[in-house]
Amino acid sequence: MDVFYIPVDDETQKRQRQKARDLRNSQWWKRRRSQGICHYCNKVFPPKELTMDHLVPVSRGGMSVKSNVVPCCKACNTKKRQLLPLEWDEYMQTLSNK
């Protein structure tokens, strides 16, 4: 078992995903996304192309709160999957060393 893994039951995940949907409809999120900058690659995108990513994924114990969600492009969101920020940094370092 992974050292950084916190088991999360299905009901908790479902509740956090509903909170994320609610947060996605908030003015706060719309303003945050309107900057058009991906949190991970720092590239500029049309705001509608940015997705909401949980820094600490819901499946790993993260919550749907403002301090845990960031706008990111689809490519980065797909690559990040369920990685924690520490794991993501390690992943990006291995890519830059290739």
OpenMM code with the backbone's topology and positions (N, CA, C; nanometers):
from openmm import Vec3, app, unit

residues = "MET ASP VAL PHE TYR ILE PRO VAL ASP ASP GLU THR GLN LYS ARG GLN ARG GLN LYS ALA ARG ASP LEU ARG ASN SER GLN TRP TRP LYS ARG ARG ARG SER GLN GLY ILE CYS HIS TYR CYS ASN LYS VAL PHE PRO PRO LYS GLU LEU THR MET ASP HIS LEU VAL PRO VAL SER ARG GLY GLY MET SER VAL LYS SER ASN VAL VAL PRO CYS CYS LYS ALA CYS ASN THR LYS LYS ARG GLN LEU LEU PRO LEU GLU TRP ASP GLU TYR MET GLN THR LEU SER ASN LYS".split()
positions = [
    Vec3(0.0839, -0.1185, 0.0000),
    Vec3(0.0000, 0.0000, 0.0000),
    Vec3(0.0882, 0.1246, 0.0000),
    Vec3(0.0463, 0.2254, -0.0720),
    Vec3(0.1200, 0.3494, -0.0838),
    Vec3(0.1207, 0.4238, 0.0494),
    Vec3(0.2330, 0.4806, 0.0843),
    Vec3(0.2475, 0.5545, 0.2091),
    Vec3(0.1533, 0.6752, 0.2124),
    Vec3(0.1290, 0.7375, 0.0989),
    Vec3(0.0482, 0.8584, 0.0918),
    Vec3(-0.0973, 0.8297, 0.0559),
    Vec3(-0.1431, 0.7105, 0.0812),
    Vec3(-0.2799, 0.6743, 0.0445),
    Vec3(-0.3693, 0.6733, 0.1672),
    Vec3(-0.4795, 0.7455, 0.1594),
    Vec3(-0.5794, 0.7444, 0.2655),
    Vec3(-0.7051, 0.6825, 0.2054),
    Vec3(-0.7474, 0.5666, 0.2550),
    Vec3(-0.8680, 0.5051, 0.1989),
    Vec3(-0.9902, 0.5950, 0.2216),
    Vec3(-1.0692, 0.6111, 0.1167),
    Vec3(-1.1872, 0.6960, 0.1229),
    Vec3(-1.3061, 0.6141, 0.0764),
    Vec3(-1.4124, 0.6137, 0.1561),
    Vec3(-1.5297, 0.5343, 0.1195),
    Vec3(-1.6073, 0.6019, 0.0059),
    Vec3(-1.6886, 0.5238, -0.0609),
    Vec3(-1.7628, 0.5710, -0.1784),
    Vec3(-1.8545, 0.6884, -0.1455),
    Vec3(-1.9188, 0.6845, -0.0303),
    Vec3(-2.0119, 0.7909, 0.0081),
    Vec3(-1.9383, 0.9246, 0.0247),
    Vec3(-1.8223, 0.9212, 0.0852),
    Vec3(-1.7434, 1.0435, 0.1022),
    Vec3(-1.7003, 1.0982, -0.0331),
    Vec3(-1.6549, 1.0110, -0.1227),
    Vec3(-1.6152, 1.0549, -0.2564),
    Vec3(-1.7340, 1.1179, -0.3291),
    Vec3(-1.8491, 1.0560, -0.3186),
    Vec3(-1.9692, 1.1065, -0.3845),
    Vec3(-2.0045, 1.2458, -0.3313),
    Vec3(-1.9960, 1.2631, -0.2006),
    Vec3(-2.0271, 1.3907, -0.1372),
    Vec3(-1.9274, 1.4991, -0.1814),
    Vec3(-1.7994, 1.4654, -0.1872),
    Vec3(-1.6977, 1.5623, -0.2287),
    Vec3(-1.7111, 1.5987, -0.3765),
    Vec3(-1.7495, 1.5044, -0.4585),
    Vec3(-1.7689, 1.5337, -0.6018),
    Vec3(-1.8888, 1.6258, -0.6227),
    Vec3(-1.9924, 1.6103, -0.5394),
    Vec3(-2.1076, 1.7015, -0.5470),
    Vec3(-2.0652, 1.8413, -0.5036),
    Vec3(-1.9834, 1.8513, -0.4005),
    Vec3(-1.9324, 1.9817, -0.3567),
    Vec3(-1.8497, 2.0463, -0.4679),
    Vec3(-1.7737, 1.9648, -0.5414),
    Vec3(-1.6935, 2.0166, -0.6535),
    Vec3(-1.7841, 2.0720, -0.7626),
    Vec3(-1.8931, 2.0024, -0.7918),
    Vec3(-1.9880, 2.0527, -0.8921),
    Vec3(-2.0460, 2.1866, -0.8475),
    Vec3(-2.0802, 2.1971, -0.7199),
    Vec3(-2.1340, 2.3229, -0.6670),
    Vec3(-2.0288, 2.4334, -0.6761),
    Vec3(-1.9058, 2.4026, -0.6401),
    Vec3(-1.7973, 2.5000, -0.6448),
    Vec3(-1.7696, 2.5455, -0.7879),
    Vec3(-1.7813, 2.4529, -0.8834),
    Vec3(-1.7583, 2.4847, -1.0243),
    Vec3(-1.8587, 2.5884, -1.0754),
    Vec3(-1.9760, 2.5945, -1.0143),
    Vec3(-2.0786, 2.6911, -1.0551),
    Vec3(-2.0678, 2.8235, -0.9809),
    Vec3(-1.9738, 2.8363, -0.8906),
    Vec3(-1.9618, 2.9578, -0.8102),
    Vec3(-1.8892, 3.0686, -0.8867),
    Vec3(-1.9149, 3.1926, -0.8462),
    Vec3(-1.8462, 3.3066, -0.9056),
    Vec3(-1.6969, 3.2998, -0.8770),
    Vec3(-1.6598, 3.2514, -0.7591),
    Vec3(-1.5185, 3.2391, -0.7244),
    Vec3(-1.4457, 3.1553, -0.8293),
    Vec3(-1.5021, 3.0387, -0.8627),
    Vec3(-1.4371, 2.9515, -0.9596),
    Vec3(-1.4333, 3.0158, -1.0980),
    Vec3(-1.5412, 3.0808, -1.1371),
    Vec3(-1.5456, 3.1439, -1.2691),
    Vec3(-1.4400, 3.2534, -1.2802),
    Vec3(-1.4190, 3.3294, -1.1732),
    Vec3(-1.3130, 3.4311, -1.1737),
    Vec3(-1.1750, 3.3654, -1.1779),
    Vec3(-1.1592, 3.2605, -1.1015),
    Vec3(-1.0299, 3.1897, -1.0974),
    Vec3(-0.9945, 3.1326, -1.2349),
    Vec3(-1.0909, 3.0715, -1.2990),
    Vec3(-1.0708, 3.0109, -1.4302),
    Vec3(-1.0541, 3.1166, -1.5388),
    Vec3(-1.1137, 3.2337, -1.5186),
    Vec3(-1.1101, 3.3379, -1.6219),
    Vec3(-0.9690, 3.3904, -1.6476),
    Vec3(-0.8777, 3.3659, -1.5552),
    Vec3(-0.7387, 3.4070, -1.5777),
    Vec3(-0.6781, 3.3276, -1.6930),
    Vec3(-0.7306, 3.2084, -1.7173),
    Vec3(-0.6893, 3.1287, -1.8330),
    Vec3(-0.5536, 3.0618, -1.8227),
    Vec3(-0.4991, 3.0491, -1.7011),
    Vec3(-0.3653, 2.9915, -1.6846),
    Vec3(-0.3736, 2.8559, -1.6166),
    Vec3(-0.3108, 2.7563, -1.6779),
    Vec3(-0.3051, 2.6225, -1.6199),
    Vec3(-0.2105, 2.6250, -1.4993),
    Vec3(-0.2544, 2.5704, -1.3897),
    Vec3(-0.1747, 2.5672, -1.2662),
    Vec3(-0.0442, 2.4895, -1.2839),
    Vec3(-0.0452, 2.3873, -1.3674),
    Vec3(0.0707, 2.2990, -1.3805),
    Vec3(0.1698, 2.3413, -1.4883),
    Vec3(0.1222, 2.3713, -1.6077),
    Vec3(0.2150, 2.4038, -1.7171),
    Vec3(0.2293, 2.5542, -1.7404),
    Vec3(0.1463, 2.6346, -1.6740),
    Vec3(0.1476, 2.7811, -1.6846),
    Vec3(0.1198, 2.8340, -1.8251),
    Vec3(0.0636, 2.7516, -1.9113),
    Vec3(0.0254, 2.7979, -2.0445),
    Vec3(-0.1114, 2.8647, -2.0361),
    Vec3(-0.1380, 2.9510, -2.1333),
    Vec3(-0.2644, 3.0237, -2.1368),
    Vec3(-0.3632, 2.9504, -2.2277),
    Vec3(-0.4862, 2.9370, -2.1806),
    Vec3(-0.5929, 2.8696, -2.2531),
    Vec3(-0.7195, 2.9529, -2.2440),
    Vec3(-0.8117, 2.9337, -2.3382),
    Vec3(-0.9431, 2.9958, -2.3197),
    Vec3(-1.0031, 2.9385, -2.1904),
    Vec3(-1.0634, 3.0209, -2.1067),
    Vec3(-1.1145, 2.9734, -1.9780),
    Vec3(-1.2045, 2.8504, -1.9874),
    Vec3(-1.2841, 2.8405, -2.0905),
    Vec3(-1.3746, 2.7251, -2.1047),
    Vec3(-1.2988, 2.5935, -2.1231),
    Vec3(-1.1726, 2.6003, -2.1637),
    Vec3(-1.0923, 2.4797, -2.1847),
    Vec3(-1.0233, 2.4313, -2.0575),
    Vec3(-1.0290, 2.5100, -1.9510),
    Vec3(-0.9652, 2.4691, -1.8261),
    Vec3(-1.0611, 2.3849, -1.7417),
    Vec3(-1.0060, 2.2856, -1.6769),
    Vec3(-1.0851, 2.1985, -1.5910),
    Vec3(-1.0477, 2.2234, -1.4452),
    Vec3(-1.1290, 2.1719, -1.3556),
    Vec3(-1.1008, 2.1828, -1.2132),
    Vec3(-1.0239, 2.0588, -1.1707),
    Vec3(-0.9098, 2.0804, -1.1069),
    Vec3(-0.8316, 1.9681, -1.0575),
    Vec3(-0.8134, 1.9819, -0.9073),
    Vec3(-0.8260, 1.8709, -0.8381),
    Vec3(-0.8004, 1.8679, -0.6941),
    Vec3(-0.6517, 1.8418, -0.6738),
    Vec3(-0.5833, 1.9297, -0.6023),
    Vec3(-0.4418, 1.9086, -0.5739),
    Vec3(-0.4229, 1.7747, -0.5034),
    Vec3(-0.4997, 1.7530, -0.3977),
    Vec3(-0.5052, 1.6217, -0.3334),
    Vec3(-0.6340, 1.5592, -0.3841),
    Vec3(-0.6249, 1.4558, -0.4667),
    Vec3(-0.7440, 1.3968, -0.5279),
    Vec3(-0.8456, 1.3471, -0.4249),
    Vec3(-0.9721, 1.3570, -0.4618),
    Vec3(-1.0808, 1.3106, -0.3755),
    Vec3(-1.0612, 1.1636, -0.3404),
    Vec3(-1.0159, 1.0861, -0.4359),
    Vec3(-0.9970, 0.9427, -0.4122),
    Vec3(-0.8844, 0.9135, -0.3133),
    Vec3(-0.8051, 1.0185, -0.2827),
    Vec3(-0.6942, 1.0003, -0.1886),
    Vec3(-0.7119, 1.0853, -0.0635),
    Vec3(-0.8359, 1.1243, -0.0377),
    Vec3(-0.8676, 1.1962, 0.0853),
    Vec3(-0.8805, 1.3455, 0.0704),
    Vec3(-0.8654, 1.3993, -0.0509),
    Vec3(-0.8778, 1.5429, -0.0723),
    Vec3(-1.0222, 1.5890, -0.0621),
    Vec3(-1.0379, 1.7170, -0.0339),
    Vec3(-1.1708, 1.7739, -0.0204),
    Vec3(-1.1951, 1.8767, -0.1300),
    Vec3(-1.3220, 1.9006, -0.1578),
    Vec3(-1.3600, 2.0000, -0.2583),
    Vec3(-1.3765, 2.1350, -0.1902),
    Vec3(-1.2641, 2.1967, -0.1610),
    Vec3(-1.2606, 2.3294, -0.0996),
    Vec3(-1.1702, 2.4184, -0.1839),
    Vec3(-1.1865, 2.5488, -0.1692),
    Vec3(-1.1118, 2.6442, -0.2520),
    Vec3(-0.9614, 2.6235, -0.2453),
    Vec3(-0.9112, 2.5870, -0.1305),
    Vec3(-0.7660, 2.5715, -0.1164),
    Vec3(-0.7122, 2.4425, -0.1797),
    Vec3(-0.8016, 2.3554, -0.2276),
    Vec3(-0.7572, 2.2279, -0.2839),
    Vec3(-0.7897, 2.2122, -0.4322),
    Vec3(-0.8459, 2.3155, -0.4948),
    Vec3(-0.8786, 2.3035, -0.6369),
    Vec3(-0.8079, 2.4119, -0.7162),
    Vec3(-0.7636, 2.3750, -0.8354),
    Vec3(-0.6930, 2.4670, -0.9241),
    Vec3(-0.7411, 2.4464, -1.0674),
    Vec3(-0.7337, 2.5525, -1.1498),
    Vec3(-0.7651, 2.5348, -1.2911),
    Vec3(-0.6469, 2.4717, -1.3627),
    Vec3(-0.6748, 2.3785, -1.4499),
    Vec3(-0.5668, 2.3196, -1.5287),
    Vec3(-0.6195, 2.2760, -1.6645),
    Vec3(-0.5278, 2.2618, -1.7578),
    Vec3(-0.5660, 2.2203, -1.8924),
    Vec3(-0.5969, 2.0706, -1.8922),
    Vec3(-0.6658, 2.0283, -1.9924),
    Vec3(-0.7059, 1.8879, -2.0028),
    Vec3(-0.5836, 1.7961, -2.0077),
    Vec3(-0.4804, 1.8380, -2.0801),
    Vec3(-0.3607, 1.7535, -2.0929),
    Vec3(-0.2949, 1.7297, -1.9575),
    Vec3(-0.2782, 1.8353, -1.8795),
    Vec3(-0.2158, 1.8199, -1.7474),
    Vec3(-0.3056, 1.7393, -1.6537),
    Vec3(-0.4357, 1.7647, -1.6601),
    Vec3(-0.5288, 1.6916, -1.5737),
    Vec3(-0.5237, 1.5424, -1.6050),
    Vec3(-0.5143, 1.5089, -1.7323),
    Vec3(-0.5068, 1.3685, -1.7728),
    Vec3(-0.3760, 1.3048, -1.7269),
    Vec3(-0.2656, 1.3787, -1.7399),
    Vec3(-0.1352, 1.3256, -1.6979),
    Vec3(-0.1263, 1.3102, -1.5465),
    Vec3(-0.1825, 1.4052, -1.4739),
    Vec3(-0.1711, 1.4044, -1.3275),
    Vec3(-0.2485, 1.2871, -1.2659),
    Vec3(-0.3586, 1.2523, -1.3233),
    Vec3(-0.4431, 1.1430, -1.2718),
    Vec3(-0.4697, 1.1617, -1.1228),
    Vec3(-0.4274, 1.0675, -1.0415),
    Vec3(-0.4536, 1.0725, -0.8976),
    Vec3(-0.3260, 1.0953, -0.8179),
    Vec3(-0.2319, 1.1655, -0.8788),
    Vec3(-0.1059, 1.1912, -0.8106),
    Vec3(-0.1201, 1.3057, -0.7100),
    Vec3(-0.0441, 1.2978, -0.6031),
    Vec3(-0.0336, 1.4074, -0.5071),
    Vec3(0.0666, 1.5080, -0.5611),
    Vec3(0.0662, 1.6328, -0.5105),
    Vec3(0.1631, 1.7316, -0.5603),
    Vec3(0.3085, 1.6824, -0.5545),
    Vec3(0.3463, 1.6158, -0.4480),
    Vec3(0.4822, 1.5628, -0.4360),
    Vec3(0.5112, 1.4604, -0.5455),
    Vec3(0.4166, 1.3722, -0.5710),
    Vec3(0.4335, 1.2703, -0.6749),
    Vec3(0.4356, 1.3339, -0.8133),
    Vec3(0.3545, 1.4378, -0.8337),
    Vec3(0.3501, 1.5081, -0.9617),
    Vec3(0.4856, 1.5738, -0.9898),
    Vec3(0.5429, 1.6381, -0.8874),
    Vec3(0.6740, 1.7013, -0.9044),
    Vec3(0.7801, 1.5982, -0.9424),
    Vec3(0.7774, 1.4828, -0.8770),
    Vec3(0.8723, 1.3759, -0.9090),
    Vec3(0.8516, 1.3267, -1.0519),
    Vec3(0.7257, 1.3127, -1.0921),
    Vec3(0.6920, 1.2691, -1.2280),
    Vec3(0.7453, 1.3681, -1.3306),
    Vec3(0.7254, 1.4974, -1.3057),
    Vec3(0.7709, 1.5997, -1.3998),
    Vec3(0.9236, 1.6033, -1.4067),
    Vec3(0.9913, 1.5784, -1.2954),
    Vec3(1.1380, 1.5764, -1.2961),
    Vec3(1.1902, 1.4601, -1.3792),
    Vec3(1.1243, 1.3449, -1.3716),
    Vec3(1.1691, 1.2311, -1.4516),
    Vec3(1.1498, 1.2590, -1.5997),
    Vec3(1.0445, 1.3308, -1.6348),
    Vec3(1.0225, 1.3657, -1.7757),
    Vec3(1.1281, 1.4639, -1.8250),
    Vec3(1.1655, 1.5602, -1.7418),
    Vec3(1.2645, 1.6587, -1.7865),
    Vec3(1.4058, 1.6005, -1.7935),
    Vec3(1.4297, 1.4895, -1.7240),
    Vec3(1.5612, 1.4246, -1.7291),
    Vec3(1.5776, 1.3328, -1.8490),
    Vec3(1.4705, 1.3096, -1.9204),
    Vec3(1.4777, 1.2181, -2.0366),
    Vec3(1.5273, 1.2894, -2.1583),
] * unit.nanometer
topology = app.Topology()
chain = topology.addChain("A")
for resn in residues:
    res = topology.addResidue(resn, chain)
    for name in ("N", "CA", "C"):
        topology.addAtom(name, app.Element.getBySymbol(name[0]), res)
